């Protein structure tokens, strides 16, 4: 698959109603964007500012466990942020957590529109297509969004949570998931931490909240999932509770 392809599908050949989204899966800068570099160091390109460390691996393992389809971005959030609405001023960042992004410094409205058309919109069009396919099969879609976060932003206090469950208007998935995770030993669970879940225009608002589709956004601290072992561990932690919640949703729909 070429580096400038805007999305990746994983485990797509199934009839599951569950879709797993990974908005910030990779730190790829396609060649068509500033000759494949944003002008920052390799160290910065491997930080959380460029992608959600470990989130793609967790998403893939979880997709296998739940027999779900995973849709992931195939471009860095610094190219254009797929988890932002098109009118969001932070969709194309010129400075992030203390790092200036030279490759974005002179990005004007035309360049912003080009990146939206080439990367952002095709990614969201694919999510819409997958949701519509589930509905066409007579099923009710369920959306799980996987993210990761840095243990500490520069000049900020350390974040204590192992995992954060973010949600906005729909409690069907997040509230029981929080309860189930908090019942597990040695897991610190944040509700709408380290961020609030109600950003109008973000991926879940666009595809789930506006369409009344059950959804949850899961943020995992990235030092816990920066290895294959950690990614598998957290997929295993999440799979059981999510499977039970999804089954309960299906039973309530059929009841």
C-alpha positions in Angstrom: 0.0 0.0 0.0 1.5 3.4 -0.9 2.4 5.8 1.8 0.0 8.4 0.6 -3.0 6.0 0.8 -5.2 7.7 3.4 -6.6 4.7 5.4 -6.0 1.1 6.1 -8.7 -1.6 6.7 -8.0 -4.6 8.9 -10.1 -7.7 9.4 -12.7 -6.2 6.9 -13.9 -9.5 5.6 -16.5 -10.2 8.3 -20.1 -9.4 9.0 -19.6 -7.8 12.5 -21.5 -4.7 13.5 -18.5 -3.5 15.5 -16.1 -1.0 14.0 -12.8 0.0 15.6 -11.4 3.3 14.7 -7.8 4.4 15.1 -7.5 8.1 14.1 -3.9 8.6 14.9 -2.4 5.2 13.9 0.8 6.2 12.2 3.5 8.9 12.0 3.8 8.6 8.2 4.4 11.9 6.3 3.6 11.1 2.6 6.0 12.2 -0.1 3.4 14.6 -1.5 3.5 16.6 1.8 6.7 18.7 1.9 8.7 16.0 0.3 7.9 13.5 3.0 9.2 15.5 6.0 7.8 18.1 8.3 11.3 19.3 9.3 11.3 18.0 12.8 13.6 15.5 14.3 13.1 11.7 14.3 12.8 11.9 18.0 9.8 14.3 17.7 8.3 12.2 14.9 8.3 9.3 17.3 6.6 11.3 20.1 2.9 11.5 20.8 2.7 14.8 18.8 3.0 12.8 15.5 0.8 9.8 16.3 -0.8 7.8 19.1 1.9 5.4 20.2 0.7 1.8 20.5 -2.9 2.6 19.5 -2.8 0.8 16.1 -1.4 -2.4 17.7 -4.1 -2.4 20.4 -6.7 -1.8 17.8 -5.6 -4.7 15.6 -5.5 -7.1 18.6 -8.9 -5.9 19.7 -10.3 -6.3 16.2 -9.2 -9.9 16.2 -10.7 -10.5 19.6 -14.0 -9.0 18.8 -14.1 -10.1 15.1 -14.4 -6.4 14.3 -13.4 -4.3 11.3 -10.6 -1.8 12.0 -10.3 1.5 10.1 -7.1 3.4 10.7 -5.5 6.5 9.3 -2.4 6.1 7.2 -0.9 9.6 7.8 0.5 11.5 10.7 -1.8 13.8 12.7 0.7 16.5 11.9 -0.1 16.2 8.2 -3.8 16.9 9.0 -5.7 15.7 12.1 -8.5 13.3 11.2 -9.9 13.6 14.7 -10.8 17.3 14.1 -13.7 18.9 12.3 -12.8 20.7 9.1 -13.4 24.1 10.7 -11.3 23.3 13.8 -8.2 25.7 14.0 -6.1 22.8 15.4 -6.6 20.6 12.4 -3.2 21.6 11.0 -0.8 22.3 13.8 2.1 24.6 13.5 3.4 24.1 17.1 2.5 21.1 19.3 3.6 20.5 22.9 6.6 22.9 22.6 7.7 21.6 19.1 7.5 24.0 16.1 6.5 22.2 12.9 8.5 23.8 10.1 6.8 21.8 7.4 3.5 23.3 8.4 4.7 26.9 9.1 3.7 28.2 5.7 0.8 26.0 5.0 -1.9 28.3 3.7 -5.6 27.8 3.1 -4.9 26.1 -0.3 -2.5 23.6 1.3 -4.9 22.9 4.1 -7.7 22.2 1.5 -5.3 20.0 -0.4 -4.6 17.9 2.6 -8.2 17.7 3.6 -9.2 16.5 0.2 -6.3 14.0 -0.1 -6.3 12.5 3.4 -8.9 13.7 5.9 -12.0 13.3 3.7 -11.2 9.9 2.2 -10.6 8.6 5.8 -14.0 9.8 6.9 -15.7 8.7 3.8 -14.4 5.2 4.4 -15.8 5.2 8.0 -19.2 6.3 6.6 -19.1 3.6 4.0 -18.4 0.9 6.6 -21.2 2.2 8.9 -23.6 2.2 6.0 -22.6 -1.4 5.1 -23.4 -2.5 8.7 -26.8 -0.8 8.5 -27.5 -2.3 5.1 -27.0 -5.8 6.6 -29.8 -5.0 9.1 -27.4 -4.6 12.0 -26.9 -1.8 14.5 -23.4 -0.4 14.3 -21.1 -0.1 17.4 -18.1 2.1 17.3 -15.0 1.9 19.5 -12.3 4.5 19.0 -8.8 3.7 20.3 -6.3 6.4 21.2 -3.2 6.8 23.5 -1.8 9.7 25.4 1.5 10.7 26.8 2.1 10.2 30.5 3.2 13.9 30.8 3.0 17.0 28.7 5.9 19.4 28.9 5.7 21.6 32.0 2.6 19.8 33.1 2.0 17.3 36.0 2.2 13.6 35.4 -1.1 12.0 34.5 -2.1 9.2 36.9 -4.6 7.2 34.9 -3.8 4.0 33.1 -6.8 4.4 30.8 -9.3 7.1 30.2 -12.9 6.5 29.0 -14.2 9.5 27.1 -17.8 10.1 26.2 -20.3 12.9 25.4 -24.1 12.3 25.2 -24.4 8.5 24.9 -23.8 6.5 28.1 -24.7 3.1 26.7 -21.1 1.9 26.3 -18.8 4.2 28.4 -20.6 4.0 31.7 -20.7 0.2 32.0 -17.1 0.0 30.6 -15.9 2.4 33.3 -17.7 0.3 36.0 -16.2 -3.0 34.7 -12.6 -1.6 34.4 -12.8 0.0 37.9 -13.7 -3.4 39.3 -10.4 -4.8 38.0 -7.4 -4.7 40.4 -4.6 -2.2 39.9 -6.2 -0.2 37.1 -6.6 3.5 37.5 -9.5 4.6 35.3 -10.3 8.2 34.4 -13.7 9.4 33.2 -13.3 12.0 30.5 -9.6 12.1 31.3 -7.1 13.2 30.2 -9.5 15.0 27.8 -13.2 15.8 27.7 -15.2 13.6 25.4 -17.6 16.2 24.0 -15.7 17.8 21.1 -18.2 18.7 18.4 -16.8 18.0 15.0 -14.4 15.2 16.1 -14.6 11.7 14.7 -17.1 10.2 17.1 -19.4 13.3 17.1 -19.5 13.1 13.3 -20.0 9.4 12.9 -21.6 8.2 16.1 -23.2 11.0 18.2 -25.0 12.6 15.2 -26.3 9.2 14.1 -27.2 7.9 17.6 -24.8 5.0 17.2 -23.4 3.5 20.5 -19.8 4.5 20.9 -16.9 4.9 23.3 -13.5 6.5 23.0 -10.7 4.7 24.9 -7.4 6.5 25.8 -4.6 4.3 27.0 -1.4 5.8 28.5 1.2 5.2 25.9 4.0 3.9 28.1 1.8 0.9 28.8 1.4 0.0 25.1 4.7 0.9 23.5 5.6 -2.8 23.1 3.8 -5.6 21.3 3.3 -7.3 24.7 1.7 -4.2 26.2 -0.6 -3.8 23.2 -1.8 -7.4 23.5 -2.2 -7.1 27.2 -4.5 -4.1 26.9 -6.5 -5.5 24.1 -7.1 -8.5 26.3 -8.1 -6.3 29.3 -10.6 -4.4 27.1 -11.9 -7.3 25.0 -13.9 -9.1 27.7 -15.8 -6.1 29.0 -16.5 -4.7 25.6 -17.7 -8.1 24.3 -20.2 -8.3 27.2 -21.4 -4.7 26.6 -21.8 -5.3 22.9 -23.8 -8.5 23.6 -26.1 -6.6 26.0 -26.7 -3.9 23.4 -27.6 -6.5 20.8 -29.9 -8.2 23.2 -31.7 -5.0 24.1 -32.1 -4.2 20.4 -33.6 -7.7 19.7 -35.7 -7.7 22.9 
